[in-house]
Amino acid sequence: MKLAIAQMNCMVGAMQQNAERILALANQAHEAGARLLLTPELALCGYPPEDLLFRQDFYAANQRALQWLEQQLPTDIAVIIGHPHTVAGKRYNAASVIHSGRIQATYHKHNLPNYSVFDEERYFEAGDLPVVFEWHGVRYGILICADSWEPAPALQALQADAQVLLTINASPYHLHKQQTRYQVLRDRIKETGLAMVYANMVGGQDELVFDGASFSMNSQGALVQELPMFEEHLGYLTLQQTQPILTDISQPLSTEATVYKALVLGLQDYVNKNKFPSVVLGLSGGIDSALTLAIAVDALGKERVKAVMMPSEFTAGISVEDAAEMAHLVDVDYSVLPIKSLFEGFCATLADEFAGKAFDTTEENLQARIRGMLLMALSNKFGSLVLTTGNKSETAVGYSTLYGDMAGGFALIKDVPKTLVYRLATYRNQLGPVIPERIITRAPSAELRANQTDQDSLPAYEVLDAIMEAYVEKDLSVEAIIGLGYTQADVQRVTRLIDRNEYKRRQAAVGVRITERGFGKDRRYPITCNLAF
């Protein structure tokens, strides 16, 4: 039998739109000869719907869309649809099997993840019964995402005489996630002896990006199919009795390629799903804004991107030159708005208040805030979304200005460490030169005072990023990180900066998550606390 996987990009809350997309994919699969179609977890409402799940009208709209699909779907193809479900006042993360014009069975997810970016225990009750249905002579067991990560649900399906396991997923991307998925499914296959088909969502939803990369494995755990990453795709798989036959396997991508594609898709969907006409960003001549501009053009097209250089008396001539060169290379609308007179006006207004005080970070931050004000004015006037350009390393240690370079609506690279920023810039230039080489090779600087470099205030980024990863992503103690070979001074300095800048991070714009633990839903630290324990 021919089976189809709908690797869908769903819109949260757009139940009828998602239902129409499911119908179109079902018709396409049916015409291609498929008689079974998998959609992703909560495909009908999008994932994650968060507190929409507390609203009764949300469930009513899902039910209307589900009933519409019952009436519209071809009767001789079985379609597994992920959707929220209520029974006797209890809420479930569900998957229903529709064929022959009606729902034949509904499965309730057993394992509700409540860690990292997941809050499913807040919304759902756990199911405890397997669902196995027979179709064209084969018995299929249904699992939903986290059900595959523990042995019990798959073993229950096996005990209910399942011959093939189908798992529908809304599994968000982070670095190296696909290898983990392979291992998890191989563990379930080893325990059950059953082939597995893994259908995953694709698309951006606020800070999350779903990478697709749906795949199938036979009962020996061999990969027999894999769909492309970060693309909507309708994939097909042929089963001989209960074994999937080897078919197309997408070529693996490099780390830099997967991260870059995740950032492109995350920005593209955030802008388009929220109906922004365009984006605007400050182009400083530095590496972070250069990478942000490159991604924006790749995601949205040059016609929807505006770059603004806002030089001050501290801006190096090469920064102005490099920014202009890059704007020319990517062919975007480009403006130069000098801030020297604005800065002098602020300083004059504050002169009496600041009498006798030396130039310090106050004046540095004033420059950043003037730039933020100009970008927000352009946003207000033209409806553009302001992209901030700070990376994860700067976000971690607070090397940024509230209401200045942090002012904006989407922080595209907020989860990208500085060392990875350089690798991504090099990767993008390998596809075609868009970032002037001097931007990549020169020492980074905020250019808010004379002869400034980042390393005046911070350790080398190779050191900072390694300490940040150990402290933020792995939860290692200061002592444990020192034990890895870093100096006590560097470790204490970086971890202290991370701790004291939580208040800034709480006020930062949402941005794409690409690491296992970003500064967002998956790291929730108090602002007011004593971490000297």
VENJO-V944481 format. One record per residue. RES is the residue in three letters. PHI is phi in whole degrees, -180 to 180 (none if undefined). BURIAL is + if it has 16 or more other ideal C-beta (glycine too) atoms within 10 Angstrom, else -. Layout:
res;phi;burial
RES;PHI;BURIAL
RES;PHI;BURIAL
This chain:
res;phi;burial
MET;none;-
LYS;-95;-
LEU;-117;+
ALA;-122;+
ILE;-116;+
ALA;-93;+
GLN;-84;+
MET;-99;+
ASN;-102;+
CYS;-99;+
MET;-109;+
VAL;-61;+
GLY;86;-
ALA;-98;+
MET;-61;+
GLN;-68;-
GLN;-61;-
ASN;-65;+
ALA;-63;+
GLU;-65;-
ARG;-67;+
ILE;-61;+
LEU;-62;+
ALA;-61;-
LEU;-68;+
ALA;-64;+
ASN;-65;-
GLN;-64;-
ALA;-65;+
HIS;-62;+
GLU;-64;-
ALA;-83;-
GLY;97;-
ALA;-75;+
ARG;-123;+
LEU;-149;+
LEU;-129;+
LEU;-104;+
THR;-110;+
PRO;-73;+
GLU;-57;+
LEU;49;+
ALA;-61;+
LEU;-69;+
CYS;-114;+
GLY;85;+
TYR;-136;+
PRO;-94;+
PRO;-78;+
GLU;52;-
ASP;-75;-
LEU;-58;+
LEU;-70;+
PHE;-89;-
ARG;-97;-
GLN;-67;-
ASP;-67;-
PHE;-66;+
TYR;-67;+
ALA;-62;-
ALA;-67;+
ASN;-63;+
GLN;-65;+
ARG;-62;-
ALA;-66;+
LEU;-66;+
GLN;-64;-
TRP;-62;-
LEU;-65;+
GLU;-54;+
GLN;-79;-
GLN;-98;-
LEU;-67;+
PRO;-56;+
THR;-76;-
ASP;-105;-
ILE;-127;+
ALA;-88;+
VAL;-121;+
ILE;-98;+
ILE;-119;+
GLY;-83;+
HIS;-163;+
PRO;-77;+
HIS;-145;+
THR;-117;+
VAL;-139;-
ALA;52;-
GLY;81;-
LYS;-102;-
ARG;-102;+
TYR;-134;+
ASN;-88;+
ALA;-125;+
ALA;-137;+
SER;-112;+
VAL;-100;+
ILE;-113;+
HIS;-158;+
SER;57;-
GLY;83;-
ARG;-158;-
ILE;-74;-
GLN;-95;-
ALA;-163;-
THR;-134;+
TYR;-106;+
HIS;-109;+
LYS;-57;+
HIS;-87;+
ASN;-97;+
LEU;-102;+
PRO;-66;-
ASN;-140;-
TYR;-149;-
SER;52;-
VAL;-90;+
PHE;-101;+
ASP;-134;+
GLU;-70;+
GLU;-68;-
ARG;-67;-
TYR;-112;+
PHE;-118;+
GLU;-90;+
ALA;-86;-
GLY;-79;+
ASP;-142;-
LEU;-115;-
PRO;-77;+
VAL;-128;+
VAL;-127;+
PHE;-127;+
GLU;-102;-
TRP;-151;+
HIS;52;-
GLY;82;-
VAL;-123;+
ARG;-100;-
TYR;-109;+
GLY;-101;+
ILE;-104;+
LEU;-131;+
ILE;-122;+
CYS;43;+
ALA;-62;+
ASP;-61;+
SER;-78;+
TRP;-90;+
GLU;-131;-
PRO;-68;-
ALA;-59;-
PRO;-60;+
ALA;-66;+
LEU;-66;+
GLN;-62;+
ALA;-63;+
LEU;-61;+
GLN;-65;-
ALA;-91;-
ASP;75;-
ALA;-65;+
GLN;-112;+
VAL;-141;+
LEU;-106;+
LEU;-114;+
THR;-122;+
ILE;-103;+
ASN;-140;+
ALA;-128;+
SER;-103;+
PRO;-73;+
TYR;-75;+
HIS;-150;+
LEU;-52;+
HIS;69;-
LYS;-66;+
GLN;-63;+
GLN;-63;-
THR;-65;-
ARG;-61;+
TYR;-54;+
GLN;-66;-
VAL;-61;+
LEU;-68;+
ARG;-64;+
ASP;-63;+
ARG;-67;+
ILE;-66;+
LYS;-63;-
GLU;-75;-
THR;-107;+
GLY;74;-
LEU;-110;+
ALA;-67;+
MET;-134;+
VAL;-120;+
TYR;-118;+
ALA;-105;+
ASN;-120;+
MET;-74;+
VAL;-133;+
GLY;125;+
GLY;-100;+
GLN;-142;+
ASP;56;+
GLU;-85;+
LEU;-90;+
VAL;-128;+
PHE;-97;+
ASP;-96;+
GLY;68;+
ALA;56;+
SER;-58;+
PHE;-154;+
SER;-135;+
MET;-131;+
ASN;-81;+
SER;-73;+
GLN;-99;-
GLY;83;+
ALA;-85;-
LEU;-72;-
VAL;-119;+
GLN;-160;+
GLU;-153;+
LEU;-87;+
PRO;-63;+
MET;-83;+
PHE;62;+
GLU;-136;+
GLU;-66;+
HIS;-160;+
LEU;-109;+
GLY;-105;+
TYR;-123;+
LEU;-145;+
THR;-104;+
LEU;-101;+
GLN;-101;-
GLN;57;-
THR;-115;+
GLN;-116;-
PRO;-73;+
ILE;-92;-
LEU;-56;-
THR;-137;-
ASP;-67;-
ILE;-123;-
SER;-64;+
GLN;-67;-
PRO;-64;-
LEU;-105;+
SER;-69;-
THR;-56;-
GLU;-63;+
ALA;-66;+
THR;-67;+
VAL;-64;+
TYR;-62;+
LYS;-64;+
ALA;-63;+
LEU;-67;+
VAL;-61;+
LEU;-67;+
GLY;-61;+
LEU;-68;+
GLN;-56;+
ASP;-73;+
TYR;-64;+
VAL;-69;+
ASN;-74;-
LYS;-69;+
ASN;-95;-
LYS;62;-
PHE;-79;+
PRO;-74;-
SER;-166;+
VAL;-130;+
VAL;-137;+
LEU;-148;+
GLY;-82;+
LEU;-107;+
SER;-94;+
GLY;92;+
GLY;-100;+
ILE;-70;+
ASP;-67;+
SER;-70;+
ALA;-65;+
LEU;-64;+
THR;-59;+
LEU;-64;+
ALA;-59;+
ILE;-65;+
ALA;-60;+
VAL;-66;+
ASP;-66;+
ALA;-80;+
LEU;-120;+
GLY;90;-
LYS;-63;-
GLU;-68;-
ARG;-107;+
VAL;-127;+
LYS;-123;+
ALA;-116;+
VAL;-130;+
MET;-94;+
MET;-125;+
PRO;-73;+
SER;-121;+
GLU;-66;-
PHE;-97;+
THR;-77;+
ALA;-68;-
GLY;-59;-
ILE;-68;-
SER;-66;+
VAL;-63;+
GLU;-65;-
ASP;-68;+
ALA;-63;+
ALA;-64;+
GLU;-64;-
MET;-68;+
ALA;-58;+
HIS;-69;-
LEU;-61;+
VAL;-93;+
ASP;61;-
VAL;-101;+
ASP;-62;-
TYR;-137;+
SER;-129;-
VAL;-117;-
LEU;-121;+
PRO;-63;-
ILE;-112;+
LYS;-58;-
SER;-69;-
LEU;-63;+
PHE;-61;+
GLU;-63;-
GLY;-64;-
PHE;-62;-
CYS;-62;-
ALA;-66;-
THR;-62;-
LEU;-94;-
ALA;-57;-
ASP;-66;-
GLU;-65;-
PHE;-98;-
ALA;-55;-
GLY;83;-
LYS;-99;-
ALA;-78;-
PHE;-59;-
ASP;-148;-
THR;-64;-
THR;-58;-
GLU;-69;+
GLU;-62;+
ASN;-68;+
LEU;-57;+
GLN;-63;+
ALA;-63;+
ARG;-73;+
ILE;-63;+
ARG;-64;+
GLY;-61;+
MET;-64;-
LEU;-65;+
LEU;-64;+
MET;-67;+
ALA;-65;-
LEU;-63;+
SER;-62;+
ASN;-61;-
LYS;-72;-
PHE;-114;-
GLY;79;-
SER;-76;+
LEU;-85;+
VAL;-81;+
LEU;-95;+
THR;-84;+
THR;-124;+
GLY;-76;+
ASN;-94;+
LYS;-67;+
SER;-62;+
GLU;-68;+
THR;-61;+
ALA;-63;+
VAL;-99;+
GLY;76;+
TYR;-82;+
SER;-166;+
THR;-119;+
LEU;-57;+
TYR;64;-
GLY;-120;+
ASP;-71;+
MET;-86;+
ALA;-75;+
GLY;165;+
GLY;-106;+
PHE;-150;+
ALA;-100;+
LEU;-56;+
ILE;-109;+
LYS;-64;+
ASP;-110;+
VAL;-105;+
PRO;-61;+
LYS;-57;+
THR;-63;+
LEU;-75;+
VAL;-55;+
TYR;-63;+
ARG;-64;+
LEU;-68;+
ALA;-63;+
THR;-63;-
TYR;-59;+
ARG;-63;+
ASN;-68;-
GLN;-69;-
LEU;-78;-
GLY;159;-
PRO;-69;-
VAL;-130;+
ILE;-109;+
PRO;-54;+
GLU;-59;-
ARG;-64;-
ILE;-63;+
ILE;-78;+
THR;-94;-
ARG;-79;+
ALA;-67;-
PRO;-71;+
SER;-153;+
ALA;-77;+
GLU;53;+
LEU;-109;+
ARG;-152;+
ALA;-65;-
ASN;57;-
GLN;-86;+
THR;-132;-
ASP;-59;+
GLN;-77;-
ASP;-66;-
SER;-113;-
LEU;-131;+
PRO;-65;+
ALA;-55;-
TYR;-62;+
GLU;-61;-
VAL;-76;+
LEU;-57;+
ASP;-65;+
ALA;-67;+
ILE;-66;+
MET;-60;+
GLU;-61;+
ALA;-64;+
TYR;-82;+
VAL;-88;+
GLU;-89;+
LYS;-110;-
ASP;59;-
LEU;-78;+
SER;-77;-
VAL;-57;+
GLU;-63;-
ALA;-66;-
ILE;-70;+
ILE;-60;+
GLY;-64;-
LEU;-79;-
GLY;114;-
TYR;-90;+
THR;-70;-
GLN;-58;-
ALA;-63;-
ASP;-66;+
VAL;-65;+
GLN;-65;-
ARG;-65;+
VAL;-68;+
THR;-67;+
ARG;-63;-
LEU;-64;+
ILE;-61;+
ASP;-63;-
ARG;-80;-
ASN;-108;+
GLU;-60;+
TYR;-62;-
LYS;-70;+
ARG;-63;+
ARG;-63;-
GLN;-101;-
ALA;-81;+
ALA;-69;+
VAL;-67;+
GLY;-155;+
VAL;-69;+
ARG;-91;+
ILE;-126;+
THR;-101;+
GLU;-67;+
ARG;-145;+
GLY;-96;+
PHE;-88;+
GLY;-168;+
LYS;-63;+
ASP;-94;+
ARG;-138;-
ARG;-119;-
TYR;-106;-
PRO;-69;-
ILE;-77;-
THR;-96;-
CYS;-167;-
ASN;-111;-
LEU;-97;-
ALA;-88;-
PHE;-117;-
